[in-house]
Amino acid sequence: MGAQAMRRHNVALVMELIARDAPVSRVELAQRTGLTKATVSSLVAELTAAELVRDLGPEPGRVPGRPAGRLVLDPYGPVALGLQFASGHIAGMILDLSGRPLARQLRRFDVAGAGAADGVRAARPVLRRLFDEATTAGRLVAGVGVAVGGLVSGGLVSALPLGWREVDVRALVAGELRALDLHGLDVLVAGEVACAALAEYQAGAARDWLYLGGEEVIGLAPLNPAAELAGDLGHVPVRRRGEPCPCGGRGCLELYAGRAGMAASAGVPDAGAARLLGVEEPLVARVRAGDPAAERAVDRAAEALADALVGVRALLAPETIVLGGRLAAFGEPFRQRVVEHLAPGLTLRPAKLGADAALRGAAGSVIARVVADPLAWIEG
């Protein structure tokens, strides 16, 4: 490995440890990396000068002696912008490097009825307002992460809830940035479930867990940000002689645990509720009120979801699955219903984050890229 490659590796290693273990001292970094204290100090100085890392100083109340600085990702450094496309809205968020939201924007818009090009074009005012917020605060934007309720393959997005098939969302968003005279920004695109999984990981969930959730879809993704596997669990067949599904299959999980399927089963209108807009799904209110038909729909969904997880357990052998997304809005009783139908040996935990998990993860993907290769940001 050449000197430049070694430097890139070492600075990324130090950055990743600070992101994972903050607050952490230079001495602790030297112990965990095997690098000399002088090398660590030099790398930290470079990261601090680039406003990627901040030294909080010695811990309050520390005993006399040489002070040990506490290093964290710099909350006053560059920021990441997240963008989310859903059926009835476009959302945006700015996160600082520590993962703290600095600004949000929401626009109600019929993305599903507009077509991909017009749907992405409708994000222009959201992008403009967020960049104005960042500029007013004197922050540089490290990139734009995009979450879409569907699957991303070969850089193309197929999102059934939006009616998008093999759409180059990255190119469309990059075009909107150019229209706003914003050039040279990386655009990262991922499915909403993969984004939500990353957000849960960045919020402290374990690397070897799986995330199950989604607002527009029912998906499964690893918490490990280095793993790119993400699947649409909603279109896994769970009933051999079930109803036909719009995807072309039959008896898919989506028909039993998806929003429309659960609403139809309970005899309530599918309002297309978007939790990020603060709208509660009508079925959730019916369940809370103890409506018998709603309770039956939830039981039916829980049993179907547990059946879908049989194959997941057999193939991937996860220790723990984190339940998030719209299904998490049914609360602890729903999680317990699923657990009752699960085979032993699989733990189902509630997610830490709420309706904005995918949006956070979209912005978090930009932060993850900066952490993984800080020299790319430093060298511009």
C-alpha positions as CSV (number, residue, x, y, z in Angstrom):
1,M,0.0,0.0,0.0
2,G,1.4,3.4,-1.1
3,A,1.9,6.3,1.3
4,Q,-1.2,8.1,0.0
5,A,-3.4,5.0,0.2
6,M,-2.1,4.4,3.7
7,R,-3.0,8.0,4.7
8,R,-6.4,7.6,3.3
9,H,-7.0,4.4,5.1
10,N,-5.7,5.7,8.5
11,V,-7.7,9.0,8.4
12,A,-10.9,7.0,7.5
13,L,-10.2,4.5,10.3
14,V,-9.8,7.4,12.9
15,M,-13.0,9.1,11.5
16,E,-15.0,5.9,11.7
17,L,-13.9,5.2,15.3
18,I,-14.8,8.7,16.3
19,A,-18.2,8.4,14.7
20,R,-18.8,5.0,16.4
21,D,-17.4,5.7,19.9
22,A,-17.7,9.4,20.4
23,P,-16.7,11.0,22.7
24,V,-13.3,9.4,22.5
25,S,-9.8,10.6,23.3
26,R,-6.7,10.5,21.2
27,V,-5.1,8.0,23.5
28,E,-8.1,5.7,23.1
29,L,-7.9,6.1,19.3
30,A,-4.2,5.1,19.4
31,Q,-5.0,2.0,21.4
32,R,-7.9,0.9,19.2
33,T,-6.2,1.6,15.9
34,G,-2.6,0.5,16.7
35,L,-1.3,3.8,15.4
36,T,1.2,5.9,17.3
37,K,-0.1,8.8,19.4
38,A,1.8,11.2,17.1
39,T,0.1,9.8,14.0
40,V,-3.3,9.9,15.6
41,S,-2.7,13.5,16.8
42,S,-1.7,14.5,13.2
43,L,-4.8,12.9,11.7
44,V,-7.1,14.4,14.2
45,A,-5.6,17.8,13.6
46,E,-6.3,17.4,9.9
47,L,-9.9,16.3,10.6
48,T,-10.4,19.2,13.0
49,A,-9.1,21.8,10.5
50,A,-11.6,20.5,8.0
51,E,-14.4,20.9,10.5
52,L,-15.2,17.2,10.4
53,V,-14.1,16.6,14.0
54,R,-14.5,18.7,17.1
55,D,-12.5,18.5,20.4
56,L,-14.9,19.1,23.3
57,G,-12.0,19.5,25.8
58,P,-11.5,17.5,29.0
59,E,-14.4,15.9,30.7
60,P,-15.9,18.1,33.4
61,G,-14.7,17.1,36.9
62,R,-11.7,15.2,35.6
63,V,-9.0,14.6,38.1
64,P,-5.9,16.8,37.8
65,G,-3.3,15.7,35.2
66,R,-2.9,16.0,31.5
67,P,-6.3,16.7,30.0
68,A,-7.8,14.2,27.6
69,G,-9.8,15.8,24.9
70,R,-13.1,14.3,23.9
71,L,-13.5,14.0,20.2
72,V,-16.8,14.0,18.3
73,L,-18.0,14.5,14.8
74,D,-18.2,18.3,14.4
75,P,-21.9,19.4,14.7
76,Y,-20.9,22.8,13.3
77,G,-19.2,21.3,10.2
78,P,-20.7,20.4,6.8
79,V,-24.3,19.1,6.7
80,A,-26.2,16.5,4.7
81,L,-29.4,16.9,2.9
82,G,-32.1,14.1,2.7
83,L,-35.0,14.0,0.3
84,Q,-37.9,11.5,0.3
85,F,-40.5,10.8,-2.4
86,A,-43.7,9.2,-1.2
87,S,-47.1,8.8,-2.9
88,G,-48.6,12.1,-1.5
89,H,-45.7,14.2,-0.4
90,I,-42.0,15.2,-0.8
91,A,-40.0,15.7,2.3
92,G,-36.6,17.1,3.0
93,M,-34.3,17.4,6.0
94,I,-30.9,18.8,6.9
95,L,-28.7,16.8,9.3
96,D,-25.5,17.8,10.9
97,L,-22.6,15.3,11.2
98,S,-23.8,14.3,14.6
99,G,-27.1,13.3,13.1
100,R,-29.1,16.2,14.6
101,P,-31.9,17.6,12.4
102,L,-31.4,21.3,11.6
103,A,-34.3,21.9,9.3
104,R,-37.3,20.1,7.7
105,Q,-39.5,20.8,4.7
106,L,-42.7,19.0,3.6
107,R,-44.7,19.5,0.5
108,R,-48.0,17.8,-0.2
109,F,-47.9,16.6,-3.8
110,D,-49.5,13.8,-5.8
111,V,-46.2,12.2,-6.7
112,A,-47.9,8.9,-7.7
113,G,-50.1,10.7,-10.2
114,A,-47.5,13.0,-11.6
115,G,-45.0,10.7,-13.3
116,A,-41.4,10.5,-12.4
117,A,-40.1,13.6,-14.1
118,D,-42.8,15.9,-12.8
119,G,-42.7,14.2,-9.4
120,V,-39.0,14.9,-9.0
121,R,-39.4,18.4,-10.5
122,A,-41.9,19.1,-7.7
123,A,-39.0,18.7,-5.2
124,R,-37.4,21.9,-6.5
125,P,-38.9,24.3,-3.9
126,V,-38.1,21.8,-1.1
127,L,-34.5,21.7,-2.2
128,R,-34.3,25.5,-2.6
129,R,-35.6,26.2,0.9
130,L,-33.2,23.6,2.5
131,F,-30.2,25.1,0.7
132,D,-31.3,28.6,1.7
133,E,-31.4,27.3,5.3
134,A,-27.9,25.8,5.0
135,T,-26.5,29.0,3.4
136,T,-28.0,31.2,6.0
137,A,-26.4,29.1,8.7
138,G,-23.1,29.3,6.9
139,R,-23.0,25.5,6.3
140,L,-21.5,23.6,3.4
141,V,-23.7,20.8,2.0
142,A,-21.8,17.5,1.6
143,G,-24.4,15.9,-0.7
144,V,-28.0,14.9,-1.2
145,G,-29.4,11.5,-0.2
146,V,-32.7,10.4,-1.7
147,A,-35.1,7.8,-0.3
148,V,-37.8,6.2,-2.5
149,G,-40.5,3.6,-1.6
150,G,-39.2,0.9,-3.9
151,L,-36.2,-1.1,-5.0
152,V,-33.0,0.3,-6.5
153,S,-31.1,-1.9,-8.9
154,G,-28.3,-0.8,-11.2
155,G,-28.9,2.8,-10.2
156,L,-32.5,2.6,-11.4
157,V,-35.6,2.9,-9.2
158,S,-38.7,0.7,-9.5
159,A,-41.4,1.9,-7.0
160,L,-44.8,0.4,-7.4
161,P,-46.5,2.8,-5.0
162,L,-45.3,5.7,-7.2
163,G,-45.8,4.0,-10.6
164,W,-42.1,4.4,-11.3
165,R,-40.3,1.6,-13.3
166,E,-36.6,1.8,-13.8
167,V,-36.3,5.5,-13.3
168,D,-32.9,7.2,-13.1
169,V,-33.8,9.2,-10.0
170,R,-30.2,10.3,-9.4
171,A,-30.0,12.0,-12.8
172,L,-33.4,13.6,-12.3
173,V,-32.5,15.0,-8.9
174,A,-29.1,16.1,-10.2
175,G,-30.9,18.0,-12.9
176,E,-33.0,19.8,-10.4
177,L,-29.9,20.8,-8.5
178,R,-28.4,22.2,-11.6
179,A,-31.6,24.2,-12.2
180,L,-31.0,25.8,-8.8
181,D,-27.4,26.6,-9.8
182,L,-26.1,24.0,-7.4
183,H,-23.3,22.0,-9.0
184,G,-20.8,19.4,-8.0
185,L,-23.0,17.7,-5.3
186,D,-23.1,13.9,-5.0
187,V,-26.6,12.4,-5.1
188,L,-27.1,9.1,-3.5
189,V,-30.3,7.1,-4.0
190,A,-31.6,4.1,-2.0
191,G,-34.9,2.5,-1.2
192,E,-36.8,3.9,1.8
193,V,-36.3,0.7,3.9
194,A,-32.6,0.6,3.3
195,C,-32.5,4.3,4.4
196,A,-34.5,3.6,7.5
197,A,-32.3,0.7,8.4
198,L,-29.2,2.9,8.1
199,A,-30.9,5.5,10.3
200,E,-31.6,2.9,13.0
201,Y,-28.0,1.8,12.8
202,Q,-26.7,5.3,13.2
203,A,-29.1,5.7,16.2
204,G,-27.4,2.8,17.9
205,A,-28.9,-0.5,16.7
206,A,-26.5,-3.5,16.2
207,R,-24.8,-4.1,13.0
208,D,-25.9,-7.8,12.7
209,W,-29.6,-7.1,13.0
210,L,-32.2,-6.7,10.2
211,Y,-34.7,-3.9,9.8
212,L,-38.3,-4.7,8.8
213,G,-40.5,-1.7,7.9
214,G,-41.4,0.9,5.4
215,E,-44.1,3.5,4.9
216,E,-44.9,2.9,1.2
217,V,-43.7,-0.8,1.1
218,I,-43.0,-3.7,3.5
219,G,-39.3,-4.2,3.1
220,L,-36.3,-5.9,4.8
221,A,-32.8,-4.5,5.0
222,P,-29.6,-5.2,7.1
223,L,-28.6,-2.7,9.7
224,N,-25.0,-3.1,8.5
225,P,-24.3,0.0,6.3
226,A,-21.7,-2.0,4.4
227,A,-24.3,-4.5,3.2
228,E,-26.3,-3.5,0.2
229,L,-28.9,-6.3,0.3
230,A,-32.5,-4.9,0.6
231,G,-35.6,-6.8,-0.4
232,D,-39.3,-6.1,-0.9
233,L,-40.8,-8.5,1.6
234,G,-44.3,-7.2,0.7
235,H,-44.3,-9.3,-2.5
236,V,-43.2,-12.5,-0.9
237,P,-46.1,-15.0,-1.2
238,V,-47.6,-16.1,2.1
239,R,-50.8,-17.7,1.0
240,R,-50.6,-20.3,-1.8
241,R,-54.2,-19.7,-3.0
242,G,-54.4,-16.0,-2.1
243,E,-55.7,-13.1,-4.0
244,P,-53.9,-11.9,-7.1
245,C,-51.5,-9.0,-6.5
246,P,-50.7,-6.0,-8.8
247,C,-47.1,-7.2,-8.9
248,G,-48.3,-10.3,-10.9
249,G,-48.0,-12.7,-8.0
250,R,-50.6,-14.2,-5.8
251,G,-51.1,-14.2,-2.0
252,C,-48.3,-11.6,-1.4
253,L,-47.7,-10.3,2.1
254,E,-48.7,-6.8,0.9
255,L,-52.3,-8.0,0.4
256,Y,-52.6,-8.9,4.1
257,A,-50.2,-6.5,5.9
258,G,-50.0,-3.6,3.5
259,R,-52.0,-0.5,4.1
260,A,-54.7,-1.1,1.4
261,G,-55.0,-4.8,2.3
262,M,-55.5,-4.1,6.0
263,A,-58.0,-1.3,5.3
264,A,-60.0,-3.5,3.0
265,S,-60.0,-6.4,5.5
266,A,-61.3,-4.0,8.3
267,G,-63.8,-2.3,6.1
268,V,-62.3,1.1,6.6
269,P,-61.3,3.6,3.9
270,D,-57.7,3.6,2.8
271,A,-56.9,7.3,3.2
272,G,-53.3,6.9,1.9
273,A,-52.2,8.5,5.2
274,A,-48.6,9.8,5.4
275,R,-47.3,9.6,9.0
276,L,-44.6,12.1,8.2
277,L,-47.3,14.7,7.6
278,G,-48.8,13.9,11.0
279,V,-51.8,12.0,9.5
280,E,-52.9,8.9,11.4
281,E,-54.0,5.9,9.5
282,P,-57.7,5.4,10.1
283,L,-57.2,1.7,10.9
284,V,-54.8,2.7,13.8
285,A,-57.6,4.7,15.4
286,R,-60.1,1.9,14.9
287,V,-57.7,-0.6,16.6
288,R,-57.2,1.8,19.5
289,A,-60.9,2.1,19.9
290,G,-61.3,-1.7,20.1
291,D,-63.2,-2.1,16.8
292,P,-63.6,-5.9,16.3
293,A,-63.1,-5.8,12.5
294,A,-60.0,-3.7,12.9
295,E,-58.7,-6.2,15.5
296,R,-59.2,-9.1,13.1
297,A,-57.4,-7.2,10.3
298,V,-54.4,-6.6,12.5
299,D,-54.4,-10.3,13.6
300,R,-54.5,-11.4,10.0
301,A,-51.6,-9.0,9.2
302,A,-49.5,-10.2,12.1
303,E,-50.0,-13.9,11.2
304,A,-49.0,-13.2,7.6
305,L,-46.0,-11.2,8.6
306,A,-44.8,-14.0,10.9
307,D,-45.2,-16.5,8.0
308,A,-43.1,-14.3,5.8
309,L,-40.4,-14.2,8.4
310,V,-40.1,-18.0,8.4
311,G,-38.1,-17.9,5.2
312,V,-36.1,-14.9,6.3
313,R,-35.0,-16.8,9.5
314,A,-34.1,-19.9,7.5
315,L,-32.1,-18.1,4.8
316,L,-30.4,-15.3,6.8
317,A,-30.6,-16.6,10.4
318,P,-30.8,-13.1,12.0
319,E,-30.5,-12.8,15.7
320,T,-32.8,-9.8,15.9
321,I,-35.3,-8.0,13.6
322,V,-36.2,-4.4,14.3
323,L,-39.8,-3.6,13.5
324,G,-40.4,0.0,12.1
325,G,-42.3,1.8,9.5
326,R,-46.1,2.1,9.3
327,L,-46.6,-1.3,11.0
328,A,-44.8,0.0,14.1
329,A,-47.6,2.6,14.4
330,F,-49.9,-0.2,15.6
331,G,-47.8,-0.2,18.7
332,E,-46.7,-2.9,21.2
333,P,-49.9,-5.0,20.9
334,F,-49.2,-5.6,17.1
335,R,-45.5,-6.5,17.8
336,Q,-46.7,-9.0,20.5
337,R,-49.2,-10.5,18.0
338,V,-46.4,-11.1,15.5
339,V,-44.2,-12.6,18.2
340,E,-46.9,-15.0,19.2
341,H,-46.9,-16.4,15.7
342,L,-43.1,-16.5,15.3
343,A,-41.1,-19.7,15.7
344,P,-38.7,-19.6,18.7
345,G,-35.3,-18.2,18.3
346,L,-36.1,-14.9,16.6
347,T,-36.3,-11.6,18.5
348,L,-38.5,-8.8,17.2
349,R,-37.6,-5.4,18.7
350,P,-39.4,-2.1,18.3
351,A,-37.6,0.6,16.2
352,K,-36.1,3.6,17.9
353,L,-37.1,6.1,15.2
354,G,-40.5,7.0,13.9
355,A,-42.0,8.2,10.6
356,D,-38.9,10.2,9.6
357,A,-36.6,7.2,9.8
358,A,-36.2,6.9,6.0
359,L,-35.7,10.7,5.6
360,R,-33.0,10.6,8.3
361,G,-31.4,7.7,6.6
362,A,-31.3,9.4,3.3
363,A,-29.3,12.3,4.8
364,G,-27.4,9.8,6.9
365,S,-26.1,8.0,3.8
366,V,-24.3,11.2,2.9
367,I,-22.8,11.4,6.4
368,A,-21.8,7.7,6.1
369,R,-19.9,8.5,2.9
370,V,-18.0,11.4,4.5
371,V,-17.1,9.2,7.4
372,A,-16.0,6.4,5.2
373,D,-13.7,8.6,3.1
374,P,-13.1,12.0,4.8
375,L,-10.2,12.8,2.4
376,A,-12.6,12.9,-0.5
377,W,-14.3,15.8,1.3
378,I,-11.1,17.4,2.5
379,E,-9.5,17.4,-0.9
380,G,-12.8,18.5,-2.6
